[in-house]
Amino acid sequence: MTQAVNMVEIWRGPVLESQHMGHAVVCDTSGAVVDMWGDPELVMLPRSSSKMLQALPLIESGAADAFGLGTEQLALACASHNGAAIHTDLVKTWLGELGLDDDAFRCGPQEPSDLPARNGLITAGEAPCRCHNNCSGKHSGFLTLGQHLGAGPEYVEIDHPVQCAVLEAYEDMTGITSPGFGVDGCSAPNHATTLTGLARAMARMAKGDDGTARGKAAARLVDAMRAHPDLVAGEGRACTELMRAMDHKVAIKTGAEAVFVAILPERELGIAVKIVDGGTRAAECAIAGLLVKYGVLDAAHPAAVKRLTGPITNWDGKETGKMQLSSRFLS
């Protein structure tokens, strides 16, 4: 089956109100597809779900060790954070250690999604800056790599040494020559691949330290994400809550337009999901269902229930509906 399958349903009372169609692939560490729904050869942009792959050269090059980066910085390099103080304070310190300031970033300023941080800016009459951008950790990694390589400041240009290193790692991990790229929300190139390629890359991340420099780098990034789920996203976010619910044994990462990936080291599996309509709630529901299916997430855990069923409530707090996985998905 190559057509998108109905993955997630939204019910209001007895009426099926909405359906979210999507695709999903599960690969093992050999790169083989072990399960799939929809079109495994779907060409797509992974968006922020590929940040772990983009961070590989930071470690492989020796830059991470040369600049003394710890697990917190490595987790931030993979993050799409809320712009909370725990995120921006680390980013500012990291920038300072590079001898740089906010102007060095090529990502734009972004209003933080963390409410205390947002309210603090409003109260102080201050505008958000680039360190509040959810990708500022990734960009800090790019700047670190750029300094280590002695490269120029325009690190998001497609032919910059930083982006050349990123593309080489990306294509190696996915096993596919990228057919092209788009410019991400943070101005960095985001390279297309197939859904199988993305799942294969996540499986290689799950394999971890295989004695190669790339395997060791992958293991360090996955370990950093699992150790610091609060830095990978933030309070109330699916990545953070679900990683905590799985006792830090699994690394997961969302991407814009309803992409979600999972790295399961103990199961030696990689998972990639894409919801056709870009609906985040459906991507979160689908990845939660897959994590339950593969035995790493307890379906009864509150963080899982929140994504698998809702419930859906109205402005008065009354339960008006529910979300559920389609019977055609995971069967």
Legacy VTK file of the C-alpha trace (Angstrom):
# vtk DataFile Version 3.0
C-alpha trace
ASCII
DATASET POLYDATA
POINTS 331 float
0.000 0.000 0.000
1.486 3.344 -1.040
-1.455 5.603 -0.265
-1.586 7.420 3.042
-3.523 5.503 5.663
-6.021 6.816 8.173
-3.966 7.004 11.360
-5.824 9.208 13.817
-9.520 9.935 14.303
-11.246 12.762 16.154
-14.684 11.974 17.563
-17.231 14.443 18.928
-19.825 12.406 20.763
-20.886 9.601 18.386
-19.764 11.470 15.251
-16.442 10.972 13.475
-15.482 14.606 12.960
-11.951 14.478 11.520
-9.369 12.045 10.205
-5.612 12.441 9.887
-3.908 10.485 7.116
-0.246 9.614 7.274
2.745 7.401 6.588
5.116 5.578 8.956
8.201 3.388 8.631
10.141 1.310 11.154
13.698 0.195 10.337
16.204 -2.011 12.120
19.915 -1.282 12.449
20.707 -3.125 9.223
18.596 -0.524 7.431
15.846 -2.996 6.576
12.187 -1.997 6.823
10.475 -4.101 9.492
7.090 -2.370 9.426
5.387 0.288 7.335
2.099 2.055 6.758
1.396 4.129 3.680
4.246 4.969 1.303
7.736 4.096 2.586
9.306 5.911 -0.377
7.506 9.179 0.325
9.912 12.049 -0.368
9.641 14.530 2.473
11.419 17.196 4.487
12.251 15.998 7.999
12.410 19.544 9.363
13.607 19.603 12.981
13.397 15.833 13.368
16.784 15.730 11.606
18.638 17.897 14.131
20.499 14.915 15.578
21.880 14.182 12.110
22.821 17.834 11.630
24.728 17.725 14.937
26.912 14.728 14.037
29.726 16.799 12.471
29.920 18.885 15.648
31.284 15.819 17.437
32.996 14.000 14.559
35.107 17.031 13.696
36.481 17.255 17.222
34.788 20.644 17.736
32.611 19.491 20.648
35.612 18.261 22.610
37.849 21.161 21.582
35.305 23.614 22.996
34.530 21.456 26.042
30.858 20.900 25.257
28.953 18.804 27.779
25.789 16.766 27.506
23.595 19.825 28.045
25.022 21.604 25.009
24.779 18.429 22.909
21.110 18.037 23.888
20.487 21.677 22.958
22.142 21.095 19.579
19.347 18.576 18.904
16.578 20.683 20.433
13.504 22.581 19.344
13.200 24.333 22.680
10.529 26.512 24.288
12.754 29.536 24.849
12.550 29.094 28.613
15.308 30.420 30.857
16.869 26.955 31.132
17.327 27.048 27.363
18.298 30.647 26.713
20.674 30.915 29.687
22.655 27.948 28.343
22.632 29.339 24.821
23.875 32.745 25.977
26.660 31.140 28.008
27.622 28.969 25.035
27.729 32.002 22.736
29.821 33.907 25.251
32.346 31.092 25.397
32.647 31.367 21.614
33.266 35.094 21.960
30.033 35.832 20.094
26.710 37.499 20.744
23.135 37.211 19.495
23.993 38.909 16.200
26.124 35.906 15.192
22.995 33.799 14.796
21.427 33.503 11.349
18.117 32.278 12.776
15.537 34.985 13.305
14.158 36.236 16.616
11.211 34.217 17.879
8.724 34.829 20.653
9.281 32.109 23.258
6.515 29.556 23.649
7.397 29.267 27.336
4.800 31.482 29.059
6.980 32.750 31.946
9.684 33.739 29.461
7.163 35.384 27.143
5.463 37.258 29.984
8.835 38.335 31.322
9.727 39.940 28.002
6.350 41.699 27.819
6.636 42.992 31.394
10.149 44.270 30.735
9.096 45.839 27.449
11.693 43.800 25.607
11.497 42.123 22.214
12.491 38.474 21.763
15.939 37.900 20.319
17.583 35.155 18.317
18.573 33.148 21.381
14.829 32.626 21.973
14.520 30.940 18.589
13.653 27.286 19.136
16.644 26.337 16.938
19.255 28.466 18.729
20.903 25.371 20.212
21.368 23.889 16.746
22.771 27.194 15.535
25.147 27.344 18.488
26.431 23.986 17.316
26.819 25.304 13.772
28.766 28.320 15.041
31.019 26.067 17.120
31.729 23.830 14.159
32.343 26.866 11.960
34.916 28.275 14.359
36.615 24.895 14.624
36.845 24.686 10.828
38.023 28.286 10.522
35.057 28.997 8.258
33.217 32.270 7.668
30.163 33.597 9.508
27.489 32.758 6.900
27.106 29.208 8.156
23.598 28.628 6.742
24.701 29.048 3.122
24.364 25.752 1.244
28.028 25.690 0.181
29.435 26.688 3.582
31.794 24.073 5.101
29.359 23.555 7.988
26.476 22.708 5.666
28.693 20.565 3.438
29.624 18.497 6.497
25.962 18.269 7.512
24.877 17.034 4.076
27.598 14.363 3.964
26.542 13.005 7.366
22.856 13.221 6.458
23.179 11.294 3.207
25.391 8.672 4.818
22.945 8.094 7.678
19.839 7.977 5.463
21.595 5.920 2.789
20.054 8.139 0.122
21.357 10.969 -2.035
19.098 13.873 -1.131
16.978 15.003 -4.093
16.995 18.614 -2.932
16.468 20.931 -0.003
14.211 23.613 1.370
15.066 26.503 3.687
13.895 25.773 7.213
12.159 28.197 9.550
15.534 29.012 11.095
17.105 29.772 7.661
19.267 26.622 7.576
19.018 24.152 4.672
16.733 21.203 5.319
17.451 18.288 3.019
14.756 16.018 1.620
14.878 12.253 1.923
12.432 9.368 1.872
10.523 8.306 4.951
12.489 5.039 4.873
15.719 7.007 4.699
14.722 8.975 7.780
13.744 5.818 9.699
17.001 4.169 8.601
18.965 7.125 9.950
17.144 6.875 13.283
17.944 3.149 13.432
21.602 3.955 12.858
21.370 6.460 15.708
19.863 3.644 17.808
22.761 1.341 16.949
25.099 3.843 18.519
28.761 3.168 19.151
29.877 0.672 16.505
33.527 1.621 16.811
33.367 4.289 14.101
33.634 8.023 14.722
30.094 8.468 13.398
28.719 5.714 15.613
30.386 7.192 18.674
29.009 10.634 17.808
25.518 9.204 17.368
25.684 7.482 20.756
26.771 10.689 22.484
23.921 12.688 20.979
21.286 10.076 21.821
22.608 9.781 25.380
22.511 13.570 25.747
18.905 13.743 24.552
17.824 10.982 26.911
19.650 12.614 29.826
18.103 16.059 29.219
14.555 15.760 27.847
13.768 19.146 29.390
16.327 20.766 27.082
15.191 18.928 23.922
11.756 20.600 24.046
10.330 21.905 27.345
7.561 21.601 29.885
4.261 20.414 28.439
5.834 19.269 25.171
5.459 15.747 23.808
9.189 15.116 23.340
9.971 15.999 26.952
6.987 14.306 28.584
7.184 11.078 26.594
10.940 10.674 27.067
10.430 11.063 30.800
7.574 8.552 30.659
9.913 6.018 29.029
12.487 6.419 31.831
14.943 8.135 29.489
15.448 4.903 27.505
14.242 6.293 24.169
15.028 9.520 22.299
12.249 11.133 20.280
12.096 14.314 18.250
9.371 16.275 16.562
9.629 18.279 13.366
7.420 20.966 11.852
4.537 19.924 9.603
3.807 16.802 11.648
7.006 14.810 11.390
8.032 12.672 14.370
10.929 10.268 14.840
11.995 7.862 17.564
15.311 6.206 18.406
14.972 2.953 20.359
18.476 1.796 21.392
17.355 -1.264 23.380
15.117 -2.452 20.558
17.632 -1.363 17.876
14.877 0.322 15.888
14.300 3.684 14.247
10.840 5.104 13.544
9.679 7.933 11.267
6.144 9.318 10.960
4.693 11.945 8.636
1.101 13.182 8.851
-0.104 14.465 5.494
-2.068 17.481 6.712
0.699 18.735 9.017
-1.392 18.258 12.161
0.854 18.093 15.231
-1.764 16.409 17.420
-1.934 13.510 14.980
1.848 13.114 14.772
2.036 12.987 18.570
-0.778 10.436 18.718
0.793 8.271 16.008
4.269 8.232 17.549
2.807 7.452 20.971
0.910 4.528 19.459
4.061 3.200 17.823
6.032 3.524 21.055
3.343 1.523 22.835
3.332 -1.062 20.052
7.068 -1.631 20.403
6.867 -1.990 24.159
8.754 1.102 25.294
5.804 3.249 26.434
3.074 2.295 28.897
-0.279 3.166 27.316
-1.649 3.939 30.782
0.989 6.553 31.579
-0.594 10.030 31.771
1.810 11.379 29.136
0.703 8.605 26.765
-3.007 8.977 27.546
-2.735 12.711 26.865
-1.547 11.993 23.314
-3.520 8.839 22.546
-7.017 9.855 23.613
-7.075 13.449 24.785
-9.753 13.869 26.012
-11.009 16.817 23.976
-12.669 19.458 26.138
-14.472 22.723 25.473
-13.824 26.157 26.977
-15.921 25.237 30.006
-13.786 22.182 30.678
-16.476 19.712 29.614
-15.385 16.600 27.747
-16.807 16.839 24.248
-14.846 14.230 22.334
-11.805 12.046 22.058
-8.865 11.292 19.839
-7.977 7.721 18.945
-5.785 5.675 16.661
-7.584 4.347 13.620
-8.203 0.603 13.485
-6.370 0.618 10.128
-3.194 1.829 11.821
-0.963 -0.500 13.873
-3.098 -3.509 12.939
LINES 1 332
331 0 1 2 3 4 5 6 7 8 9 10 11 12 13 14 15 16 17 18 19 20 21 22 23 24 25 26 27 28 29 30 31 32 33 34 35 36 37 38 39 40 41 42 43 44 45 46 47 48 49 50 51 52 53 54 55 56 57 58 59 60 61 62 63 64 65 66 67 68 69 70 71 72 73 74 75 76 77 78 79 80 81 82 83 84 85 86 87 88 89 90 91 92 93 94 95 96 97 98 99 100 101 102 103 104 105 106 107 108 109 110 111 112 113 114 115 116 117 118 119 120 121 122 123 124 125 126 127 128 129 130 131 132 133 134 135 136 137 138 139 140 141 142 143 144 145 146 147 148 149 150 151 152 153 154 155 156 157 158 159 160 161 162 163 164 165 166 167 168 169 170 171 172 173 174 175 176 177 178 179 180 181 182 183 184 185 186 187 188 189 190 191 192 193 194 195 196 197 198 199 200 201 202 203 204 205 206 207 208 209 210 211 212 213 214 215 216 217 218 219 220 221 222 223 224 225 226 227 228 229 230 231 232 233 234 235 236 237 238 239 240 241 242 243 244 245 246 247 248 249 250 251 252 253 254 255 256 257 258 259 260 261 262 263 264 265 266 267 268 269 270 271 272 273 274 275 276 277 278 279 280 281 282 283 284 285 286 287 288 289 290 291 292 293 294 295 296 297 298 299 300 301 302 303 304 305 306 307 308 309 310 311 312 313 314 315 316 317 318 319 320 321 322 323 324 325 326 327 328 329 330
